[in-house]
């Protein structure tokens, strides 16, 4: 998980959560609660997160569980929470919705990020997207190019047992 804020004194950061999925969810919830409590007096108003997309039942449950934690924690703290699709962030940062990790790091560095961590770079690009659209109130999402979230490089993804 990576985080980035435009509040002075908070640099992009990331943390790897390991171990049992249920324990990770609890750690994320506590981390979000502490972070939001710390940032609220500094003027934080909205939390923007990268929307989830996963293949496989376990990954989907885990990621949507984390989104639920983010949404619930934000609601409890009085913040607006808004998810942004991955392809939208990539489109904003690089001009194409299917940018590679390396392209996202380079784009983040051009925008002012001074690290080389792929997760922090994504969070930094998301912050810049939010500043340009949500915070300034334009809400003009760029047209997303690249693969449809419901497909992979080889075409549409079908549910198990679907098709003929």
N, CA, C and O of each residue as an XYZ file, in Angstrom:
656
protein
N       0.855     -1.159      0.000
C       0.000      0.000      0.000
C       0.905      1.227      0.000
O       1.902      1.277      0.720
N       0.551      2.198     -0.803
C       1.324      3.430     -0.873
C       0.410      4.600     -0.566
O      -0.798      4.534     -0.795
N       0.989      5.664     -0.047
C       0.211      6.857      0.269
C       0.999      8.089     -0.135
O       2.230      8.091     -0.107
N       0.285      9.124     -0.505
C       0.895     10.381     -0.894
C      -0.092     11.487     -0.545
O      -1.301     11.306     -0.686
N       0.411     12.623     -0.095
C      -0.459     13.745      0.259
C       0.196     15.042     -0.180
O       1.414     15.111     -0.340
N      -0.617     16.066     -0.372
C      -0.055     17.369     -0.702
C       0.056     18.244      0.543
O       0.269     19.452      0.434
N      -0.086     17.656      1.704
C       0.098     18.381      2.950
C       1.592     18.446      3.238
O       2.276     17.423      3.263
N       2.089     19.660      3.454
C       3.525     19.869      3.634
C       4.074     18.994      4.755
O       3.472     18.868      5.822
N       5.216     18.402      4.490
C       5.869     17.566      5.486
C       5.567     16.090      5.365
O       6.142     15.285      6.098
N       4.673     15.711      4.454
C       4.336     14.304      4.270
C       4.819     13.851      2.903
O       4.224     14.194      1.882
N       5.889     13.086      2.886
C       6.460     12.589      1.639
C       5.752     11.310      1.226
O       5.162     10.631      2.067
N       5.804     10.967     -0.075
C       5.234      9.679     -0.500
C       5.855      8.545      0.307
O       7.047      8.570      0.613
N       5.053      7.568      0.644
C       5.523      6.437      1.429
C       4.790      5.178      1.002
O       3.741      5.250      0.363
N       5.341      4.031      1.353
C       4.653      2.778      1.081
C       4.986      1.788      2.193
O       5.982      1.926      2.905
N       4.131      0.801      2.315
C       4.337     -0.256      3.292
C       3.823     -1.555      2.719
O       2.747     -1.603      2.123
N       4.590     -2.600      2.899
C       4.195     -3.926      2.452
C       3.573     -4.663      3.629
O       4.195     -4.802      4.682
N       2.354     -5.131      3.449
C       1.666     -5.890      4.483
C       1.778     -7.365      4.132
O       1.408     -7.782      3.034
N       2.291     -8.149      5.069
C       2.477     -9.574      4.837
C       1.661    -10.364      5.846
O       1.128     -9.815      6.810
N       1.576    -11.659      5.605
C       0.880    -12.526      6.549
C      -0.542    -12.798      6.127
O      -0.928    -12.556      4.983
N      -1.320    -13.308      7.072
C      -2.701    -13.684      6.844
C      -3.524    -12.482      6.376
O      -3.389    -11.378      6.904
N      -4.367    -12.713      5.390
C      -5.169    -11.640      4.786
C      -6.025    -10.915      5.820
O      -6.152     -9.692      5.770
N      -6.617    -11.664      6.763
C      -7.456    -11.017      7.777
C      -6.621    -10.109      8.676
O      -7.072     -9.031      9.062
N      -5.420    -10.536      9.006
C      -4.537     -9.704      9.824
C      -4.105     -8.465      9.051
O      -4.017     -7.377      9.620
N      -3.833     -8.623      7.751
C      -3.446     -7.470      6.926
C      -4.574     -6.452      6.891
O      -4.327     -5.251      6.993
N      -5.803     -6.916      6.748
C      -6.954     -6.001      6.697
C      -7.040     -5.205      7.995
O      -7.314     -4.005      7.965
N      -6.813     -5.849      9.120
C      -6.830     -5.147     10.400
C      -5.721     -4.112     10.496
O      -5.935     -3.006     10.993
N      -4.533     -4.474     10.018
C      -3.417     -3.524     10.021
C      -3.730     -2.310      9.158
O      -3.444     -1.177      9.545
N      -4.314     -2.547      7.992
C      -4.662     -1.444      7.099
C      -5.696     -0.546      7.756
O      -5.591      0.678      7.676
N      -6.690     -1.132      8.403
C      -7.723     -0.344      9.055
C      -7.115      0.540     10.146
O      -7.443      1.723     10.236
N      -6.238     -0.020     10.970
C      -5.598      0.763     12.022
C      -4.710      1.858     11.438
O      -4.707      2.985     11.932
N      -3.958      1.530     10.392
C      -3.094      2.511      9.753
C      -3.915      3.656      9.172
O      -3.555      4.821      9.339
N      -5.020      3.333      8.488
C      -5.884      4.366      7.905
C      -6.479      5.243      9.007
O      -6.520      6.467      8.881
N      -6.932      4.620     10.069
C      -7.539      5.367     11.175
C      -6.519      6.349     11.757
O      -6.834      7.522     11.961
N      -5.289      5.871     12.026
C      -4.248      6.739     12.585
C      -3.889      7.871     11.623
O      -3.772      9.027     12.029
N      -3.718      7.526     10.346
C      -3.328      8.522      9.350
C      -4.396      9.607      9.207
O      -4.073     10.795      9.191
N      -5.656      9.208      9.104
C      -6.726     10.190      8.948
C      -6.865     11.067     10.197
O      -7.108     12.269     10.091
N      -6.711     10.466     11.365
C      -6.784     11.240     12.601
C      -5.642     12.261     12.665
O      -5.828     13.379     13.147
N      -4.468     11.869     12.177
C      -3.309     12.759     12.171
C      -3.458     13.879     11.151
O      -3.055     15.012     11.413
N      -4.034     13.575      9.988
C      -4.112     14.554      8.908
C      -5.324     15.477      8.983
O      -5.299     16.567      8.412
N      -6.375     15.066      9.670
C      -7.599     15.880      9.721
C      -7.345     17.305     10.213
O      -7.840     18.248      9.595
N      -6.601     17.500     11.289
C      -6.366     18.880     11.744
C      -5.528     19.714     10.763
O      -5.492     20.940     10.863
N      -4.865     19.052      9.826
C      -4.010     19.757      8.873
C      -4.759     20.171      7.608
O      -4.165     20.758      6.704
N      -6.045     19.875      7.535
C      -6.852     20.346      6.418
C      -7.218     19.304      5.380
O      -7.743     19.657      4.324
N      -6.959     18.024      5.645
C      -7.344     16.982      4.693
C      -8.857     16.980      4.522
O      -9.595     16.998      5.507
N      -9.321     16.958      3.281
C     -10.757     16.983      3.021
C     -11.252     15.779      2.243
O     -12.385     15.337      2.434
N     -10.414     15.246      1.368
C     -10.857     14.144      0.516
C      -9.741     13.100      0.424
O      -8.559     13.440      0.381
N     -10.130     11.850      0.394
C      -9.195     10.740      0.210
C      -9.505     10.137     -1.145
O     -10.631      9.712     -1.407
N      -8.502     10.104     -1.997
C      -8.651      9.537     -3.336
C      -7.787      8.280     -3.381
O      -6.607      8.318     -3.035
N      -8.380      7.175     -3.806
C      -7.648      5.912     -3.846
C      -7.785      5.281     -5.227
O      -8.715      5.577     -5.977
N      -6.840      4.408     -5.540
C      -6.877      3.692     -6.810
C      -7.914      2.583     -6.708
O      -7.826      1.707     -5.847
N      -8.902      2.636     -7.605
C      -9.927      1.597     -7.628
C      -9.291      0.237     -7.857
O      -8.232      0.124     -8.473
N      -9.942     -0.773     -7.360
C      -9.400     -2.120     -7.474
C      -9.938     -2.842     -8.697
O     -11.067     -2.622     -9.136
N      -9.111     -3.690     -9.217
C      -9.524     -4.624    -10.254
C      -8.649     -5.844    -10.100
O      -7.423     -5.739    -10.113
N      -9.259     -6.985     -9.958
C      -8.490     -8.209     -9.757
C      -9.165     -9.364    -10.449
O     -10.375     -9.364    -10.677
N      -8.364    -10.335    -10.772
C      -8.884    -11.589    -11.315
C      -8.705    -12.656    -10.246
O      -7.657    -12.741     -9.605
N      -9.704    -13.439    -10.069
C      -9.637    -14.492     -9.065
C     -10.428    -14.089     -7.835
O     -10.429    -12.925     -7.434
N     -11.086    -15.045     -7.254
C     -11.991    -14.756     -6.153
C     -11.253    -14.265     -4.921
O     -11.726    -13.334     -4.269
N     -10.118    -14.847     -4.577
C      -9.385    -14.432     -3.377
C      -8.866    -13.015     -3.507
O      -8.999    -12.216     -2.580
N      -8.274    -12.696     -4.650
C      -7.746    -11.340     -4.864
C      -8.874    -10.324     -4.858
O      -8.731     -9.247     -4.280
N      -9.985    -10.648     -5.486
C     -11.121     -9.726     -5.530
C     -11.662     -9.466     -4.132
O     -11.918     -8.318     -3.767
N     -11.839    -10.526     -3.347
C     -12.327    -10.353     -1.978
C     -11.373     -9.487     -1.161
O     -11.803     -8.588     -0.439
N     -10.082     -9.763     -1.278
C      -9.096     -9.008     -0.506
C      -9.104     -7.531     -0.891
O      -9.115     -6.658     -0.023
N      -9.099     -7.254     -2.192
C      -9.039     -5.859     -2.632
C     -10.316     -5.095     -2.320
O     -10.257     -3.950     -1.873
N     -11.467     -5.712     -2.551
C     -12.709     -5.015     -2.217
C     -12.875     -4.878     -0.712
O     -13.516     -3.937     -0.242
N     -12.307     -5.805      0.049
C     -12.309     -5.653      1.504
C     -11.522     -4.425      1.920
O     -11.938     -3.686      2.812
N     -10.367     -4.204      1.263
C      -9.574     -3.017      1.578
C     -10.300     -1.739      1.181
O     -10.237     -0.741      1.897
N     -10.986     -1.764      0.051
C     -11.776     -0.593     -0.355
C     -12.846     -0.317      0.693
O     -13.090      0.836      1.048
N     -13.478     -1.367      1.184
C     -14.484     -1.199      2.237
C     -13.889     -0.564      3.484
O     -14.516      0.290      4.109
N     -12.685     -0.979      3.844
C     -12.008     -0.401      5.008
C     -11.720      1.081      4.762
O     -11.962      1.916      5.634
N     -11.204      1.402      3.576
C     -10.913      2.802      3.242
C     -12.188      3.632      3.303
O     -12.216      4.691      3.931
N     -13.240      3.152      2.651
C     -14.507      3.891      2.611
C     -15.087      4.061      4.015
O     -15.520      5.157      4.372
N     -15.101      2.995      4.815
C     -15.677      3.065      6.158
C     -14.855      3.969      7.068
O     -15.414      4.763      7.824
N     -13.545      3.853      6.999
C     -12.679      4.688      7.825
C     -12.845      6.157      7.475
O     -12.905      7.010      8.360
N     -12.919      6.452      6.176
C     -13.114      7.837      5.740
C     -14.471      8.366      6.199
O     -14.563      9.488      6.696
N     -15.511      7.572      6.037
C     -16.850      7.997      6.453
C     -16.878      8.260      7.950
O     -17.455      9.250      8.400
N     -16.256      7.377      8.721
C     -16.206      7.529     10.172
C     -15.464      8.803     10.582
O     -15.814      9.434     11.579
N     -14.436      9.181      9.808
C     -13.635     10.369     10.124
C     -14.202     11.637      9.494
O     -13.695     12.731      9.745
N     -15.253     11.502      8.675
C     -15.871     12.675      8.066
C     -15.234     13.140      6.771
O     -15.373     14.303      6.392
N     -14.531     12.233      6.081
C     -13.893     12.572      4.812
C     -14.667     11.974      3.648
O     -15.319     10.940      3.788
N     -14.589     12.623      2.515
C     -15.093     12.054      1.276
C     -14.036     11.095      0.747
O     -12.846     11.407      0.783
N     -14.452      9.944      0.262
C     -13.535      8.979     -0.344
C     -13.954      8.778     -1.793
O     -15.140      8.635     -2.091
N     -12.985      8.767     -2.684
C     -13.289      8.630     -4.110
C     -12.284      7.701     -4.770
O     -11.076      7.920     -4.676
N     -12.780      6.660     -5.442
C     -11.924      5.739     -6.176
C     -11.718      6.219     -7.602
O     -12.637      6.751     -8.225
N     -10.510      6.032     -8.116
C     -10.172      6.401     -9.487
C      -9.631      5.154    -10.182
O      -8.714      4.516     -9.664
N     -10.182      4.792    -11.351
C      -9.687      3.608    -12.061
C      -8.206      3.716    -12.419
O      -7.708      4.795    -12.740
N      -7.522      2.596    -12.359
C      -6.101      2.541    -12.680
C      -5.818      3.121    -14.058
O      -4.885      3.908    -14.219
N      -6.614      2.742    -15.053
C      -6.381      3.221    -16.415
C      -6.522      4.738    -16.520
O      -5.849      5.366    -17.338
N      -7.386      5.330    -15.702
C      -7.549      6.784    -15.702
C      -6.291      7.461    -15.166
O      -5.848      8.474    -15.707
N      -5.721      6.903    -14.106
C      -4.486      7.455    -13.544
C      -3.366      7.354    -14.570
O      -2.619      8.311    -14.775
N      -3.248      6.196    -15.215
C      -2.202      5.996    -16.225
C      -2.388      6.931    -17.417
O      -1.421      7.485    -17.939
N      -3.628      7.101    -17.838
C      -3.935      8.006    -18.956
C      -3.533      9.431    -18.594
O      -2.915     10.128    -19.399
N      -3.877      9.860    -17.400
C      -3.538     11.202    -16.948
C      -2.025     11.401    -16.915
O      -1.522     12.429    -17.369
N      -1.298     10.419    -16.379
C       0.140     10.562    -16.163
C       0.970     10.412    -17.428
O       1.955     11.127    -17.615
N       0.576      9.481    -18.302
C       1.435      9.146    -19.445
C       0.801      9.372    -20.799
O       1.494      9.376    -21.817
N      -0.516      9.563    -20.827
C      -1.200      9.701    -22.110
C      -1.721      8.386    -22.650
O      -2.346      8.360    -23.711
N      -1.474      7.284    -21.935
C      -2.039      6.002    -22.354
C      -2.474      5.200    -21.138
O      -1.777      5.153    -20.125
N      -3.621      4.580    -21.253
C      -4.238      3.894    -20.135
C      -3.628      2.570    -19.756
O      -4.040      1.959    -18.770
N      -2.652      2.111    -20.517
C      -2.010      0.831    -20.200
C      -0.503      0.998    -20.013
O       0.271      0.123    -20.400
N      -0.088      2.109    -19.426
C       1.334      2.400    -19.210
C       1.980      1.338    -18.331
O       1.331      0.736    -17.476
N       3.260      1.123    -18.557
C       4.035      0.165    -17.761
C       4.451      0.809    -16.438
O       4.324      2.019    -16.255
N       4.944     -0.013    -15.531
C       5.453      0.492    -14.258
C       6.568      1.509    -14.492
O       6.612      2.556    -13.846
N       7.459      1.191    -15.413
C       8.579      2.082    -15.709
C       8.097      3.422    -16.249
O       8.641      4.468    -15.894
N       7.075      3.396    -17.105
C       6.524      4.638    -17.650
C       5.850      5.469    -16.553
O       5.917      6.698    -16.570
N       5.209      4.798    -15.613
C       4.558      5.516    -14.513
C       5.599      6.149    -13.587
O       5.413      7.273    -13.120
N       6.678      5.442    -13.325
C       7.745      6.015    -12.493
C       8.330      7.239    -13.184
O       8.534      8.275    -12.550
N       8.602      7.122    -14.490
C       9.160      8.258    -15.242
C       8.195      9.441    -15.242
O       8.616     10.586    -15.074
N       6.912      9.172    -15.428
C       5.913     10.253    -15.428
C       5.850     10.932    -14.060
O       5.774     12.158    -13.975
N       5.882     10.141    -13.001
C       5.847     10.705    -11.648
C       7.082     11.574    -11.405
O       6.990     12.639    -10.793
N       8.227     11.115    -11.884
C       9.451     11.893    -11.704
C       9.380     13.217    -12.469
O       9.859     14.241    -11.981
N       8.794     13.200    -13.648
C       8.622     14.440    -14.414
C       7.719     15.409    -13.647
O       7.920     16.622    -13.699
N       6.720     14.866    -12.934
C       5.787     15.700    -12.172
C       6.352     16.146    -10.828
O       5.723     16.941    -10.129
N       7.539     15.643    -10.454
C       8.162     16.104     -9.212
C       8.491     15.040     -8.184
O       9.099     15.353     -7.160
N       8.109     13.787     -8.422
C       8.427     12.698     -7.490
C       9.915     12.419     -7.576
O      10.463     12.335     -8.676
N      10.587     12.273     -6.429
C      12.036     12.080     -6.467
C      12.489     10.690     -6.045
O      13.655     10.499     -5.700
N      11.590      9.725     -6.068
C      11.953      8.355     -5.716
C      11.923      7.442     -6.928
O      11.850      7.903     -8.068
N      11.982      6.130     -6.668
C      11.922      5.161     -7.763
C      11.070      3.945     -7.416
O      11.188      2.905     -8.065
N      10.214      4.060     -6.404
C       9.333      2.971     -6.011
C       8.065      3.020     -6.854
O       7.417      4.064     -6.934
N       7.706      1.915     -7.476
C       6.550      1.895     -8.378
C       5.236      2.223     -7.664
O       4.367      2.876     -8.241
N       5.088      1.782     -6.433
C       3.848      2.028     -5.695
C       3.734      3.500     -5.285
O       2.668      4.104     -5.398
N       4.833      4.059     -4.814
C       4.843      5.477     -4.475
C       4.625      6.335     -5.717
O       3.933      7.352     -5.661
N       5.214      5.926     -6.836
C       5.036      6.673     -8.092
C       3.563      6.672     -8.498
O       3.033      7.703     -8.913
N       2.909      5.533     -8.382
C       1.470      5.469     -8.686
C       0.682      6.389     -7.760
O      -0.212      7.107     -8.208
N       1.010      6.370     -6.474
C       0.314      7.228     -5.509
C       0.562      8.701     -5.831
O      -0.345      9.525     -5.708
N       1.776      9.032     -6.240
C       2.102     10.420     -6.593
C       1.303     10.852     -7.825
O       0.771     11.962     -7.860
N       1.218      9.994     -8.820
C       0.428     10.316    -10.014
C      -1.051     10.473     -9.658
O      -1.730     11.347    -10.196
N      -1.545      9.637     -8.762
C      -2.925      9.753     -8.307
C      -3.138     11.091     -7.594
O      -4.159     11.748     -7.795
N      -2.173     11.491     -6.763
C      -2.267     12.784     -6.090
C      -2.341     13.912     -7.116
O      -3.176     14.808     -6.991
N      -1.481     13.876     -8.120
C      -1.472     14.932     -9.142
C      -2.782     14.925     -9.929
O      -3.294     15.985    -10.290
N      -3.323     13.741    -10.195
C      -4.626     13.643    -10.861
C      -5.702     14.305     -9.995
O      -6.514     15.091    -10.484
N      -5.692     13.972     -8.699
C      -6.686     14.537     -7.794
C      -6.550     16.053     -7.698
O      -7.555     16.763     -7.690
N      -5.326     16.552     -7.627
C      -5.117     17.997     -7.579
C      -5.658     18.673     -8.833
O      -6.240     19.756     -8.763
N      -5.463     18.026     -9.984
C      -5.876     18.625    -11.254
C      -7.375     18.518    -11.505
O      -7.939     19.355    -12.210
N      -8.023     17.518    -10.950
C      -9.430     17.301    -11.280
C     -10.363     17.470    -10.098
O     -11.332     18.225    -10.178
N     -10.091     16.791     -9.019
C     -10.996     16.792     -7.873
C     -10.836     18.066     -7.054
O     -11.822     18.747     -6.770
N      -9.620     18.389     -6.677
C      -9.368     19.518     -5.793
C      -9.670     20.837     -6.498
O     -10.249     21.744     -5.899
N      -9.284     20.947     -7.760
C      -9.557     22.168     -8.504
C     -10.964     22.182     -9.074
O     -11.390     23.180     -9.655
N     -11.696     21.071     -8.911
C     -13.096     21.024     -9.263
C     -13.417     20.838    -10.733
O     -14.550     21.086    -11.146
N     -12.440     20.402    -11.546
C     -12.750     20.243    -12.963
C     -13.518     18.959    -13.230
O     -14.411     18.934    -14.076
N     -13.182     17.906    -12.522
C     -13.822     16.597    -12.690
C     -13.845     16.139    -14.150
O     -14.669     15.299    -14.511
N     -12.971     16.667    -14.985
C     -12.879     16.227    -16.380
C     -11.927     15.056    -16.460
O     -10.711     15.237    -16.529
N     -12.479     13.854    -16.451
C     -11.627     12.678    -16.548
C     -11.205     12.492    -17.992
O     -12.029     12.594    -18.901
N      -9.912     12.218    -18.214
C      -9.472     11.981    -19.582
C     -10.090     10.710    -20.133
O     -10.411      9.785    -19.387
N     -10.251     10.675    -21.438
C     -10.755      9.466    -22.073
C      -9.688      8.387    -21.936
O      -8.531      8.594    -22.301
N     -10.084      7.249    -21.413
C      -9.137      6.187    -21.127
C      -8.890      5.351    -22.365
O      -9.822      4.932    -23.052
N      -7.614      5.115    -22.636
C      -7.224      4.237    -23.727
C      -6.580      3.009    -23.120
O      -6.177      3.031    -21.958
N      -6.480      1.962    -23.872
C      -5.845      0.755    -23.361
C      -6.876     -0.320    -23.099
O      -8.037     -0.192    -23.487
N      -6.441     -1.387    -22.435
C      -7.332     -2.531    -22.250
C      -8.514     -2.199    -21.365
O      -8.399     -1.435    -20.407
N      -9.640     -2.780    -21.695
C     -10.846     -2.670    -20.890
C     -10.625     -3.476    -19.621
O     -10.084     -4.580    -19.688
N     -11.032     -2.949    -18.450
C     -10.824     -3.704    -17.211
C     -11.460     -5.084    -17.227
O     -11.042     -5.953    -16.462
N     -12.452     -5.312    -18.069
C     -13.089     -6.618    -18.145
C     -12.461     -7.524    -19.181
O     -13.067     -8.514    -19.590
N     -11.256     -7.199    -19.609
C     -10.590     -8.044    -20.595
C      -9.113     -8.134    -20.260
O      -8.592     -7.371    -19.448
N      -8.464     -9.066    -20.893
C      -7.007     -9.099    -20.783
C      -6.447     -8.887    -22.179
O      -7.193     -8.534    -23.093
N      -5.157     -9.093    -22.363
C      -4.531     -8.831    -23.655
C      -5.102     -9.705    -24.774
O      -4.935     -9.403    -25.955
N      -5.769    -10.779    -24.393
C      -6.240    -11.753    -25.376
C      -7.734    -11.661    -25.639
O      -8.268    -12.477    -26.389
N      -8.421    -10.698    -25.051
C      -9.842    -10.545    -25.275
C     -10.623    -10.542    -23.978
O     -10.036    -10.513    -22.896
N     -11.962    -10.574    -24.081
C     -12.799    -10.502    -22.876
C     -12.540    -11.655    -21.928
O     -12.252    -12.776    -22.349
N     -12.648    -11.363    -20.640
C     -12.501    -12.386    -19.609
C     -13.879    -12.935    -19.323
O     -14.811    -12.180    -19.049
N     -14.013    -14.249    -19.386
C     -15.301    -14.887    -19.115
C     -15.299    -15.489    -17.729
O     -14.267    -15.935    -17.228
N     -16.467    -15.496    -17.119
C     -16.606    -16.118    -15.810
C     -16.356    -17.614    -15.944
O     -16.631    -18.194    -16.994
N     -15.831    -18.254    -14.880
C     -15.609    -19.697    -14.934
C     -16.912    -20.414    -15.266
O     -17.959    -20.122    -14.687
N     -16.838    -21.335    -16.185
C     -17.988    -22.114    -16.598
C     -18.830    -21.429    -17.664
O     -19.793    -22.014    -18.161
N     -18.480    -20.198    -18.021
C     -19.232    -19.463    -19.054
C     -18.692    -19.854    -20.428
O     -17.599    -20.409    -20.549
N     -19.441    -19.568    -21.407
C     -18.990    -19.843    -22.782
C     -19.317    -21.246    -23.192
O     -20.012    -21.980    -22.489
N     -18.802    -21.609    -24.347
C     -19.196    -22.927    -24.832
C     -18.079    -23.621    -25.311
O     -18.207    -24.757    -25.765
